[in-house]
Amino acid sequence: MQVMKRYFIFLLTIVLCVQAADAWAAKKKKTDAAEPTATAPDLDDRTLKGHMFFRSLNFPLAIPTTNVGVNLGYAYVTTKFKDVQDFLVVQEDTFHAGGLAEVMDLEFAFFNRFSFEAQLIGRALAGADETTAVVYGGQGQYSAFFTPKVSLVQSESWGTCVALASDVIYDQGVQSSPAILMVQMLNNMLEMLEKIEKTQQLPDEDDIRDLSKINLKDATVTQDTLSIRPSLLIAQTLHPTFGLQAGLRYDYGIQEHISAPDEFEMDAGDPPTSIMAGVTGTFDFNPISRLHMGLKAEFDYSQTKDDDTTYDDMTLGGGILYTGRRNLDLGATFLREETKSEDVTEEYLILYLNMRYIF
């Protein structure tokens, strides 16, 4: 958490410095009152009724836009086992991990109503079990999206845009948990005991060192999922400085495959399905002041059904953006994601440094 706080303070300092430099440049360029003042033209692609919208992380922007975005940051996750998973994981056991997170996306709009978007999301985390403090594990995940989108309604007079989109997603997750690592260590110990029984000799230093040697391939679980995700997107301007974006989507799993060590009998079962609803509020201070800044706040909720397990996911987020150039967003986003099931609770804290360029 200290790393995230320092990271956020550093980023906020950069934004304020850029803001001050921009204000100084504007003052220097001030001319006589008789001369016409040049103003930055409004963009037609993401501006409705004077309000400039910003993209949320869980839903595409309803307005078709040609843009490229990059989010890089730090993620911290706490996984808490509420119940006994097996003989190794005790009740209320907790696992902590931290690492890198990224989101990259590219969208191309055409005919003012259509767009295609490609997106890549990745996380790489490593950590330790709280109870033992010596059992390490890690997890990695990446998701590839391809999203066609069509705008059904785009009214400048109403300040409204309604669009339909459909994500085609390939998702792969790799996890090495404390339970899997402990099983591998116990297997190594069992092999050493069998060797002692057979040879009637005590183990030497090399045999003891071999206890902690674990083949990474034999200590990981890999899950691949292919799904399609249609969604309804709405953007509504309430004031030139404030707008709302709402989204509703259904995630239908087409195919799922799980690869696990022989000690863990894991069947893929039916692919997971989920439904998500979310809303994002965006604030743009450019129309009413010289403060080149934008803010956004996001709330999303989803429920996932995976065989006999139901997961509840909730996302809370906020961001601050420098908008001195109306075709460039530069800033930071903070997210808190929580996933709950009957047995496990996962809580993600993510801080992104984000940049988006509008063509």
C-alpha positions in Angstrom: 0.0 0.0 0.0 2.9 2.4 0.7 4.2 1.8 -2.8 0.7 2.7 -4.2 0.5 5.8 -2.1 3.9 7.1 -3.2 3.0 6.2 -6.8 -0.2 8.2 -6.6 1.5 11.2 -5.0 4.1 11.2 -7.7 1.5 11.0 -10.4 -0.6 13.8 -8.9 2.5 16.0 -8.7 3.1 15.5 -12.4 -0.5 16.4 -13.3 -0.4 19.6 -11.2 3.0 20.6 -12.7 1.6 20.1 -16.2 -1.5 22.1 -15.2 0.6 25.0 -13.9 2.7 25.0 -17.0 -0.3 25.1 -19.2 -1.8 28.0 -17.2 1.4 29.9 -17.5 1.6 29.4 -21.3 -2.1 30.6 -21.7 -1.3 33.7 -19.7 1.8 34.4 -21.8 -0.2 34.2 -25.1 -2.9 36.6 -23.9 -3.4 39.4 -26.5 -5.4 42.6 -26.6 -9.1 42.4 -26.0 -9.8 43.7 -29.6 -8.2 40.6 -31.1 -10.3 37.5 -31.5 -9.4 34.7 -29.1 -8.8 31.2 -30.5 -10.6 28.4 -28.8 -10.0 24.7 -29.0 -12.7 23.2 -31.3 -15.0 20.7 -29.7 -14.6 17.1 -31.0 -17.6 15.5 -32.6 -16.6 11.9 -31.7 -16.8 11.8 -27.9 -18.5 15.2 -27.2 -22.3 15.3 -26.8 -24.0 18.6 -26.1 -20.8 20.2 -24.9 -19.7 17.4 -22.6 -16.5 15.3 -23.2 -16.9 11.7 -22.1 -14.1 9.5 -20.7 -13.9 5.7 -21.1 -14.6 3.4 -18.2 -12.5 0.3 -17.7 -15.2 -2.3 -17.7 -17.4 -1.0 -20.5 -16.5 0.5 -23.9 -17.4 4.1 -24.7 -20.9 4.3 -26.2 -19.8 6.9 -28.8 -17.8 5.4 -31.7 -14.3 6.9 -31.4 -10.9 6.4 -33.1 -8.4 6.2 -30.2 -5.6 4.3 -28.6 -5.2 3.8 -24.8 -2.6 2.4 -22.5 -3.0 1.7 -18.7 0.0 0.5 -16.7 0.1 0.1 -13.0 0.4 -1.9 -9.8 -2.1 -4.5 -8.5 -2.4 -6.0 -5.0 -4.7 -8.9 -4.2 -5.8 -10.5 -0.9 -7.4 -13.9 -1.2 -9.2 -15.2 1.9 -10.4 -18.8 2.2 -13.5 -18.8 4.4 -13.9 -22.5 4.6 -11.7 -25.6 4.6 -10.7 -26.3 1.0 -8.8 -29.5 1.7 -6.5 -30.8 4.4 -3.8 -28.2 3.7 -5.8 -25.0 3.6 -7.1 -24.2 7.1 -10.1 -22.1 7.9 -9.7 -18.3 7.5 -6.4 -18.8 5.6 -5.2 -15.8 3.7 -3.0 -15.3 0.6 -1.4 -12.0 -0.4 0.1 -11.2 -3.8 1.2 -8.1 -5.7 2.6 -7.3 -9.2 2.0 -5.6 -12.5 -1.3 -4.8 -14.3 -1.8 -3.4 -17.8 -4.7 -2.6 -20.2 -4.1 -1.7 -23.9 -6.8 -1.0 -26.4 -7.2 0.4 -29.9 -10.5 1.5 -31.4 -11.2 2.5 -35.0 -14.5 4.3 -35.9 -16.0 4.7 -39.4 -19.2 6.1 -40.9 -19.9 7.9 -37.6 -21.8 4.9 -36.3 -19.6 1.9 -36.4 -16.3 0.9 -34.7 -14.0 -2.0 -34.0 -12.0 -2.3 -30.8 -9.2 -4.6 -29.8 -8.1 -4.8 -26.2 -5.5 -6.8 -24.2 -5.7 -7.0 -20.4 -2.9 -8.7 -18.4 -1.8 -9.2 -14.7 1.2 -10.9 -13.2 1.2 -11.3 -9.4 3.3 -13.2 -6.9 2.9 -13.5 -3.1 2.9 -15.6 0.1 0.6 -17.5 2.3 -0.2 -15.5 5.5 -0.3 -18.6 7.8 3.0 -20.2 6.8 4.7 -17.0 5.4 7.0 -19.3 3.5 4.7 -20.9 0.9 4.9 -18.8 -2.2 2.5 -18.8 -5.1 1.6 -16.7 -8.1 -1.0 -16.0 -10.7 -1.0 -14.6 -14.2 -3.9 -13.7 -16.4 -4.5 -12.2 -19.8 -7.6 -11.5 -21.8 -7.8 -10.6 -25.5 -11.0 -8.8 -26.7 -12.3 -8.1 -30.1 -15.4 -5.8 -30.1 -17.6 -4.6 -33.0 -19.9 -1.7 -32.0 -22.8 0.1 -33.7 -24.4 3.4 -32.5 -28.2 3.2 -32.7 -29.0 6.7 -31.5 -26.6 9.7 -31.4 -28.5 12.9 -30.8 -26.6 16.2 -30.2 -29.8 18.0 -29.2 -30.7 15.4 -26.5 -27.1 14.7 -25.6 -27.8 11.0 -25.9 -25.9 8.1 -27.5 -27.2 4.5 -27.4 -25.0 1.7 -28.8 -24.8 -2.1 -29.1 -21.5 -3.9 -28.8 -20.4 -7.6 -28.6 -17.1 -8.7 -27.2 -15.5 -11.9 -28.4 -13.1 -12.8 -25.5 -10.3 -15.3 -25.1 -9.2 -15.5 -21.5 -6.3 -17.5 -20.0 -5.4 -17.7 -16.3 -2.4 -19.5 -14.7 -2.2 -20.0 -11.0 0.2 -21.6 -8.6 -1.5 -21.6 -5.2 -0.1 -22.5 -1.7 -2.2 -25.7 -1.7 -0.7 -26.9 -5.0 2.9 -26.1 -3.9 2.4 -27.8 -0.5 1.1 -31.0 -2.2 4.2 -31.0 -4.4 6.4 -30.6 -1.4 4.6 -33.5 0.4 5.0 -35.7 -2.6 8.8 -35.0 -2.5 8.8 -35.8 1.2 6.9 -39.1 0.5 9.5 -40.0 -2.2 12.3 -39.3 0.3 10.6 -41.5 3.0 10.2 -44.3 0.5 13.9 -44.0 -0.4 14.9 -44.2 3.3 12.7 -47.3 3.8 14.2 -48.9 0.8 17.9 -48.1 1.4 17.8 -48.0 5.3 19.9 -44.9 5.2 19.3 -41.4 6.5 19.0 -38.7 3.8 22.0 -36.5 3.0 22.1 -32.8 2.4 21.2 -33.1 -1.3 18.2 -35.2 -0.5 16.9 -32.6 2.0 17.5 -29.8 -0.5 15.5 -31.7 -3.1 12.4 -31.4 -0.9 11.9 -27.8 -2.0 12.6 -28.5 -5.7 9.3 -28.2 -7.5 8.7 -28.4 -11.3 6.7 -25.3 -12.1 4.7 -27.2 -14.7 3.6 -29.7 -12.0 2.5 -26.9 -9.6 0.2 -24.8 -11.7 -3.4 -24.8 -12.9 -4.2 -23.3 -16.3 -7.7 -22.3 -17.3 -8.7 -21.2 -20.8 -12.1 -19.7 -21.6 -13.7 -18.5 -24.9 -16.9 -16.4 -24.5 -19.1 -13.9 -26.2 -20.4 -10.8 -24.4 -23.2 -8.7 -25.9 -23.8 -5.3 -24.2 -26.0 -2.3 -24.3 -24.3 1.1 -23.8 -25.8 4.5 -23.1 -24.1 7.9 -22.8 -26.2 10.9 -21.5 -25.1 14.5 -21.1 -26.7 16.1 -18.0 -24.6 19.3 -18.1 -21.6 20.4 -20.2 -19.5 19.5 -17.2 -21.2 16.2 -16.2 -22.3 13.1 -18.0 -23.4 9.5 -17.2 -22.5 6.3 -19.0 -24.5 3.2 -18.2 -23.8 -0.4 -19.4 -25.5 -3.7 -19.3 -23.9 -6.9 -20.6 -24.3 -10.7 -20.6 -21.3 -13.0 -20.7 -22.0 -16.3 -22.3 -19.2 -18.9 -22.1 -18.7 -21.0 -25.2 -15.8 -23.2 -24.2 -13.7 -23.8 -21.1 -10.6 -26.0 -20.6 -8.7 -26.6 -17.3 -5.2 -28.2 -17.1 -4.1 -29.2 -13.6 -1.5 -31.6 -11.9 -2.6 -35.2 -11.6 -3.0 -34.8 -7.8 -5.9 -32.4 -8.4 -8.9 -33.9 -10.3 -10.4 -30.8 -11.9 -13.0 -30.9 -14.6 -13.9 -27.9 -16.7 -17.6 -28.5 -16.5 -19.9 -25.9 -18.2 -18.3 -22.6 -19.3 -19.2 -19.7 -16.9 -21.9 -17.2 -17.6 -22.4 -13.8 -16.0 -24.4 -10.6 -16.2 -23.0 -7.1 -15.3 -24.5 -3.7 -14.9 -22.4 -0.5 -14.3 -22.5 3.3 -14.4 -19.7 5.8 -14.8 -19.9 9.5 -14.0 -17.5 11.8 -16.0 -16.7 15.4 -15.1 -15.2 17.8 -17.6 -14.2 21.2 -16.2 -13.0 22.7 -19.6 -16.4 24.2 -20.6 -16.7 26.4 -17.5 -13.2 27.2 -16.4 -9.5 27.2 -17.4 -9.0 24.2 -15.3 -7.9 21.5 -17.8 -9.0 18.6 -15.8 -11.4 15.7 -15.9 -12.7 13.3 -13.2 -14.5 10.0 -13.5 -16.1 7.7 -10.9 -17.2 4.1 -11.7 -19.4 1.4 -10.1 -20.0 -2.0 -11.6 -21.7 -5.1 -10.3 -21.8 -8.6 -11.8 -22.8 -12.1 -10.9 -21.1 -15.1 -12.4 -22.4 -18.7 -12.4 -19.6 -21.3 -12.8 -21.1 -24.9 -12.4 -22.3 -25.0 -8.8 -20.5 -21.9 -7.6 -21.9 -18.3 -7.8 -19.5 -15.4 -7.7 -20.5 -11.8 -6.9 -18.2 -9.1 -8.3 -18.2 -5.4 -7.3 -15.9 -2.7 -8.7 -15.4 0.8 -7.4 -13.1 3.2 -9.1 -12.1 6.8 -9.7 -9.7 8.7 -11.8 -8.2 12.1 -12.4 -7.2 13.2 -15.9 -5.3 16.2 -17.4 -7.2 17.5 -20.5 -5.2 20.5 -21.6 -5.2 19.0 -25.0 -8.7 17.9 -25.9 -7.5 14.9 -27.9 -5.2 13.6 -25.1 -6.2 12.2 -21.7 -3.4 11.7 -19.2 -3.8 10.7 -15.6 -4.4 8.0 -13.0 -7.2 5.6 -12.1 -7.7 3.7 -8.9 -9.8 0.6 -8.7 -11.1 -1.7 -6.0 -12.4 -5.0 -7.2 -14.0 -7.6 -4.9 -15.1 -11.1 -5.8 -17.0 -13.2 -3.3 -18.2 -16.8 -3.3 -19.3 -19.2 -0.6 -15.7 -20.3 0.1 -13.4 -17.6 -1.2 -13.1 -13.8 -1.2 -10.7 -11.9 -3.4 -10.0 -8.2 -3.1 -8.0 -6.4 -5.8 -6.5 -2.9 -5.4 -5.2 -1.5 -8.6 -3.5 1.8 -9.5 -3.2 2.6 -13.2 -1.2 5.4 -14.9 -3.3 5.9 -18.0 -3.0 7.7 -21.4 -5.5 7.9 -24.2 -5.1 9.7 -27.6 -8.1 10.6 -29.6 -7.5 10.8 -33.4 
